Amino acid sequence: MNERMPALLPIIGVIACGREVEGEAAQATRDRYLEAVFDYAAAAPLMIPTNQPAANAAAIVARLDAMLLTGSNSNIDPVRYGSANAVRQPVDPGRDIFSTALILAAVSAGKPILGVCRGLQEINVAFGGTLRDMRSDADQVALHHAPDGASLETMFAHEHGIEIVPDTPLAQIAGTTGFRVNSVHFQTIYRLGTGLEIAAISSDGIVEAVFATSTPGPVIAVQWHAEWRPAGRPHDLALWAYLGEIARAQLGQARLDRA
C-alpha cells in the first residue's frame, strides 16, 4: 500500500454493480478497482451503490472529486441506447440507469470522469452514442476476448495492440503512439456519442479510448482493463496517476471556492 499519502485525500467515487451474495441482492465492486485508486492514484475510493433513485446522483457527485466507472461482466441493455436488438445476459438494470445519471451529473458539475471497459460504453451511451455486440463476428471476438472457459489469468493475459491518436489527452498521458492492452469485452462502440472523440483504435477498427471535447471537467475512457495488475505497464500507471492529479486539482479548486 502507498504509505506516503497526503493528509487530505481526494475522494474518487467508484461505481458498484448489482450482484447476488448468499442469495440476496447486494452491491459490489471488485477490489482491484479500489486498490488502483488508493495505490496508483493516491486517492480515497468511495463505492457508489446503484440501487437508488437516479435523482440522488447530483447530491453524490457534489461530494466527490472525481468518478471512476468500472468494468463489469454485465452487458448494457440495448434499450438504453434505443436499439431493438435482443439483450444478452447478464445485465444490470440498476447500473444501466444510475450510471447515466452519475455521468450527466458529473459533467454538469465539472467533475472528472474515468471510464474503464463497461465505463467507456456507459459514457458513450450517456453522450447519445450506441453500442454493438461483437459476438456476431468470430474474428473480432477472437481478437478482443479469450475463449469461453478461460481462467481469470488467461482472460486478462489476452491482449492486442492499439494505436493512439496523436494530440489527444491519452497521447499526452501515455507519452507514446501505441502499446499492447488486455482485452476482455463483447460490447463495443458503434456510433460515437456527441461531444466525444476517439483517442485510440485497434487494428480492426474497434474504438479503444475516447475523450470528451467540451465538458467543464475532463472525461476520458478506455476499453481495456487498466486496473488489472498495472505495475510494470507504464501506460496504465500513467492513467491512474492522471486520475489522481485531476482529482487533486478538483479538490484544490473546491477548497479555493470555499475560502
C-alpha positions in Angstrom: 0.0 0.0 0.0 1.1 3.6 -0.6 2.5 4.9 2.8 3.1 8.4 1.6 -0.4 9.6 1.2 -1.2 13.3 1.6 -3.1 14.4 4.7 -6.1 15.5 2.7 -7.1 12.9 0.1 -9.3 13.5 -2.9 -12.3 11.3 -2.9 -13.0 9.2 -6.1 -16.4 7.7 -6.4 -16.3 4.1 -7.7 -19.5 2.8 -9.2 -20.8 -0.5 -7.9 -22.6 -3.4 -9.7 -25.7 -5.2 -8.7 -24.8 -8.8 -7.5 -26.3 -11.7 -5.6 -24.5 -12.5 -2.4 -25.6 -15.5 -0.3 -29.0 -15.5 -2.1 -29.7 -11.8 -1.6 -29.4 -8.7 -3.8 -26.2 -6.8 -3.0 -23.8 -4.1 -4.3 -20.2 -5.0 -5.1 -17.0 -3.6 -6.6 -14.0 -5.7 -7.3 -11.1 -4.9 -5.0 -8.7 -4.3 -7.9 -10.5 -1.0 -8.8 -10.5 0.2 -5.2 -6.8 -0.7 -4.8 -5.9 1.0 -8.1 -7.5 4.3 -6.8 -5.6 4.0 -3.5 -2.3 2.6 -4.7 -1.8 4.3 -8.0 -4.0 7.4 -8.0 -3.1 8.2 -4.3 -6.8 8.9 -3.6 -9.5 7.5 -1.4 -12.1 5.3 -3.1 -15.8 5.6 -2.1 -18.1 2.9 -3.5 -21.3 4.2 -5.1 -24.3 1.8 -5.0 -26.5 1.8 -8.0 -29.7 0.5 -6.4 -31.0 4.0 -5.6 -33.1 6.7 -7.4 -31.4 8.5 -10.2 -32.3 11.8 -8.5 -29.6 11.0 -5.9 -26.8 11.3 -8.4 -26.3 15.1 -8.2 -26.0 15.0 -4.4 -23.5 12.2 -4.6 -21.4 13.8 -7.3 -21.3 17.1 -5.3 -19.3 15.3 -2.6 -16.8 13.7 -5.0 -13.5 15.0 -6.5 -13.7 12.5 -9.5 -15.5 9.4 -10.6 -14.5 6.0 -11.8 -16.8 3.9 -13.9 -15.6 0.3 -13.6 -15.7 -2.7 -15.9 -18.2 -5.5 -15.3 -19.3 -8.8 -16.7 -22.7 -7.4 -17.4 -23.9 -6.0 -20.7 -25.7 -2.7 -21.2 -29.3 -3.4 -22.3 -29.7 -2.3 -25.9 -32.9 -0.5 -24.9 -30.7 2.1 -23.1 -29.4 3.3 -26.5 -32.6 2.9 -28.5 -31.9 -0.4 -30.1 -34.4 -3.2 -30.6 -31.6 -5.8 -30.6 -32.1 -8.7 -28.1 -30.5 -8.2 -24.7 -27.6 -10.6 -23.9 -27.3 -11.8 -20.3 -26.1 -10.9 -17.8 -27.5 -7.4 -17.4 -27.5 -4.9 -14.6 -30.6 -2.6 -15.0 -29.9 -0.6 -11.9 -26.4 0.2 -13.0 -27.6 1.0 -16.5 -29.9 3.7 -15.2 -27.8 5.1 -12.4 -24.5 5.2 -14.4 -26.2 7.6 -16.9 -27.5 9.8 -14.0 -24.0 9.9 -12.5 -22.3 10.7 -15.8 -24.7 13.6 -16.6 -24.5 14.9 -13.0 -20.7 14.8 -13.1 -20.5 16.5 -16.5 -22.9 19.2 -15.2 -20.8 19.7 -12.1 -17.5 19.8 -14.0 -16.2 16.7 -12.1 -13.6 14.5 -13.8 -14.6 11.0 -15.0 -12.5 8.0 -15.9 -14.3 5.0 -17.6 -12.9 1.5 -17.8 -14.3 -1.1 -20.2 -18.1 -1.0 -19.4 -17.4 2.5 -18.2 -16.4 3.6 -21.7 -19.6 2.1 -23.1 -21.6 3.8 -20.4 -20.1 7.2 -21.2 -20.7 6.7 -24.9 -24.4 5.8 -24.2 -24.8 8.8 -21.8 -23.5 11.1 -24.6 -26.1 9.7 -27.0 -24.0 7.1 -28.8 -24.8 3.4 -29.5 -23.1 0.0 -29.0 -23.0 -3.3 -30.8 -22.2 -6.8 -29.7 -19.1 -8.3 -31.5 -20.3 -11.9 -31.0 -21.7 -12.0 -34.5 -18.1 -11.7 -35.8 -15.9 -14.6 -34.8 -12.7 -12.9 -35.9 -13.4 -9.8 -33.7 -14.3 -11.9 -30.7 -11.1 -13.9 -31.1 -9.1 -10.7 -31.1 -10.9 -9.0 -28.2 -11.8 -11.8 -25.8 -10.3 -15.0 -24.6 -12.1 -18.2 -25.4 -15.0 -19.4 -23.2 -13.8 -21.3 -20.2 -10.5 -19.5 -19.9 -9.1 -18.9 -16.4 -9.0 -15.4 -15.0 -5.3 -15.3 -15.6 -5.7 -16.4 -19.2 -8.6 -14.0 -19.8 -6.6 -11.0 -18.7 -3.5 -12.1 -20.5 -5.4 -11.9 -23.8 -4.1 -8.8 -25.5 -3.6 -6.9 -28.8 -2.0 -3.7 -30.0 -3.7 -0.3 -30.2 -2.8 2.9 -32.0 -3.0 6.2 -30.1 -4.5 9.2 -31.9 -1.9 12.0 -31.8 -2.6 15.2 -29.9 -5.3 13.7 -27.7 -5.3 13.6 -23.9 -4.4 9.9 -24.0 -1.4 10.6 -26.2 -0.2 13.2 -23.6 -0.9 10.9 -20.7 0.8 7.8 -22.2 3.6 9.6 -24.0 3.7 7.0 -26.8 2.0 6.3 -30.1 0.8 2.8 -29.3 1.1 -0.2 -26.9 -0.5 -3.5 -26.2 -3.6 -3.8 -24.0 -5.5 -6.6 -22.4 -8.9 -7.2 -23.9 -12.0 -8.6 -22.1 -15.2 -7.3 -23.7 -18.0 -8.2 -26.1 -19.8 -4.9 -26.5 -18.1 -2.0 -28.3 -18.9 1.4 -29.6 -20.9 1.5 -32.8 -21.9 5.2 -33.1 -19.8 7.6 -31.2 -21.6 9.9 -28.7 -22.0 13.6 -29.4 -19.1 15.5 -28.0 -16.8 12.5 -27.8 -13.7 11.9 -30.0 -11.6 8.8 -30.5 -8.3 8.6 -28.6 -7.2 5.1 -29.6 -8.2 2.4 -32.0 -7.4 -1.3 -32.6 -6.1 -2.8 -35.9 -9.7 -4.0 -36.7 -11.3 -0.6 -36.1 -12.6 -1.1 -32.6 -12.7 2.1 -30.5 -10.2 1.6 -27.6 -10.4 5.0 -25.9 -12.5 8.2 -26.1 -12.5 11.6 -24.5 -14.9 14.5 -24.3 -14.1 17.7 -26.2 -16.2 20.3 -24.5 -17.1 19.3 -20.9 -16.2 21.6 -18.0 -14.2 18.7 -16.4 -12.1 16.1 -18.2 -13.9 12.9 -19.3 -11.7 10.0 -20.6 -12.4 6.3 -21.0 -10.5 3.2 -22.2 -11.9 -0.1 -23.4 -9.1 -2.2 -21.8 -8.7 -3.1 -18.1 -6.1 -0.6 -16.8 -6.8 -1.7 -13.2 -5.6 -5.3 -13.8 -2.1 -5.5 -12.3 -0.9 -2.2 -13.7 2.6 -2.4 -12.1 5.0 -2.8 -15.0 2.7 -1.2 -17.6 3.8 2.4 -17.8 0.7 3.5 -19.9 -1.7 2.2 -17.2 0.3 3.6 -14.3 0.3 6.9 -16.1 -3.5 6.7 -16.5 -4.0 6.2 -12.7 -1.6 9.0 -11.9 -3.6 11.2 -14.2 -6.8 10.3 -12.4 -5.2 11.2 -9.1 -3.9 14.5 -10.5 -7.2 15.7 -11.8 -9.0 14.6 -8.6 -6.5 16.6 -6.5 -6.9 19.6 -8.8 -10.7 19.4 -8.3 -10.2 19.1 -4.5 -7.9 22.1 -4.6 -10.4 24.2 -6.6 -13.1 23.2 -4.2 -11.1 24.4 -1.3 -10.4 27.7 -3.0 -14.1 28.1 -3.8 -15.0 27.7 -0.1 -12.3 30.1 1.1 
